[in-house]
Amino acid sequence: MTFRSGSMPLVAVFATLMLSACPGPPTPRPAEFDKDNLFTAEDKDASGNPRRIWECLNKGRHGECVQRRCTEGPGSVEWNCESYAAACVKAGWHWAGTKETGVCSMVL
C-alpha cells in the first residue's frame, strides 16, 4: 500500500483525532452517602488522605455520632460537602451550612 503525497495530512488528522479520544486517568468519584452511613462514612483517596474533613460534634446515648460537621477537603472544590448535604436532607435529617462546610444533625 502506498500513500499519495496529499494523503499524509489526512493520516496526521486521523492520528490526532484518535489520540484526543483516548481517555485520561479516571476522575475519582466521591463517596456515596445514604441514611445508614451519613455519620460513619469516610472519604479518602488511594493514599489514605481525606477528601473531606469530618468531625463528630455530638454523640448519642450509645456512643454513635448524631451530629457531624463536613468541611471541604484539601484536594479541591470537587470534594466539597454538597453531595453530603443533599444526602443529609434526603435522609430526613437537618443540614445547616454551605457546600464548603456545614453540619448534619439527626432529628431525634
Secondary structure in CASP SS format (residue, H / E / C, confidence):
PFRMAT SS
TARGET T0000
AUTHOR 0000-0000-0000
METHOD secondary structure of the structure
MODEL  1
M C 1.00
T C 1.00
F C 1.00
R C 1.00
S H 1.00
G H 1.00
S H 1.00
M H 1.00
P H 1.00
L H 1.00
V H 1.00
A H 1.00
V H 1.00
F H 1.00
A H 1.00
T H 1.00
L H 1.00
M H 1.00
L H 1.00
S H 1.00
A H 1.00
C C 1.00
P C 1.00
G C 1.00
P C 1.00
P C 1.00
T C 1.00
P C 1.00
R C 1.00
P C 1.00
A C 1.00
E C 1.00
F C 1.00
D C 1.00
K C 1.00
D C 1.00
N C 1.00
L C 1.00
F C 1.00
T C 1.00
A C 1.00
E C 1.00
D C 1.00
K E 1.00
D C 1.00
A C 1.00
S C 1.00
G C 1.00
N C 1.00
P E 1.00
R C 1.00
R E 1.00
I E 1.00
W E 1.00
E E 1.00
C E 1.00
L E 1.00
N E 1.00
K E 1.00
G C 1.00
R C 1.00
H C 1.00
G C 1.00
E C 1.00
C E 1.00
V E 1.00
Q E 1.00
R E 1.00
R E 1.00
C E 1.00
T E 1.00
E E 1.00
G C 1.00
P C 1.00
G C 1.00
S C 1.00
V H 1.00
E H 1.00
W H 1.00
N C 1.00
C C 1.00
E H 1.00
S H 1.00
Y H 1.00
A H 1.00
A H 1.00
A H 1.00
C H 1.00
V H 1.00
K H 1.00
A C 1.00
G C 1.00
W C 1.00
H E 1.00
W E 1.00
A E 1.00
G E 1.00
T C 1.00
K C 1.00
E C 1.00
T E 1.00
G E 1.00
V E 1.00
C E 1.00
S E 1.00
M C 1.00
V C 1.00
L C 1.00
END
